[in-house]
């Protein structure tokens, strides 16, 4: 079960319709995925969340420490990577590189043992998940409000019982779009808002208080991830639950978040915070602090599948005879890398997602599509060079 090959790939796609949120505009998608192959030919796929080229460099950095090692000892390998990088990269893109490798090792372990990752994490406690639709970004159009309402109604028609919208354009403009979407979807569909840390504490508390009338299920990343005191004070001054954590890394980052009483809902991104190995530890920590966990997910079906298996294994917190179904993020925005490069067998019907039972993550990659979307430089003489 020795690791023979570790291959990071950066894939990219120029969007047909660019979109933006409170921080900047997306014109392209660029993602780093990783393939690890063993001496018997078994392979697994992983993915990192963050700047793809930097993550690829991180994977290349860790590679020599992992080759010829036993892939089944993924915690030992995780510890090797953590110790090799902790002096200068306890958070950030290097942790995303560790995450990509770790997710691929879990995929391999599942294939070798012929079990889904959720079983290897401890068991499928939640066979059905009720994902929420992430979308409702902003586009450069004169009828933005109308487009947002149409998109929200599309998700409702597809069976989603919850959706998350972007805010952060300014309090009055945010309230205008929140009111329009709530009116359109009615009272039975849950609505969350996400400012991507656009606001100061003072602004966030004003938006939160004025949004309470619209039955907001959570306010995500209301203030800077550095402003733990702002998070805590906001929780004390609004009835809306506060969510955050996609900018935190490792269990140590989440302990800091919990010690500061900053959130009601923790949102680790498995492909950034340390992989499934560390995300499992974070869920245990969250339970000790009586916090809910809803993973942040953004990328291909590799990242989505990692989140599915983690949520399938989450404990009820607390348990009761009739629990609500757990939720997770399901990005619905344009993403050819997700929809064309990665293959999956996840079933979603009437807003319910059935946890897949295939070995490993239950995903694969279309190698022809991977080749098509590889990040390339095309020179004047027609020569093609893969970006390093």
Secondary structure, DSSP 8 states (H G I E B T S, - for coil): -BEEEEEEEEEEEEEEEEEE-SS-EEEEEEEEEEEEEETTS-EEEEEE-S-HHHHHHHHHHHHHHHTTSBTT-HHHHHHHHHHHHTTT-SSSHHHHHHHHHHHHHHHHHHHHHT-BHHHHTT--S-SEE--EEE---B-S-TTHHHHHHHHHHHHHHTT-SEEEEE--S-HHHHHHHHHHHHHHH-TTSEEEEE-SS-B-HHHHHHHHHHHGGG-EEEEES-B-TT-HHHHHHHHHT-SS-EEE-TT--HHHHHHHHHHTT--SEE--BTTTTTHHHHHHHHHHHHHHTT-EE--B--SSHHHHHHHHHHHHT---SS--SS------EEE-S--HIIIIIEEE--EEETTEEE---SSBTSEEE-HHHHHHHB-EEE-TTS-EEE--
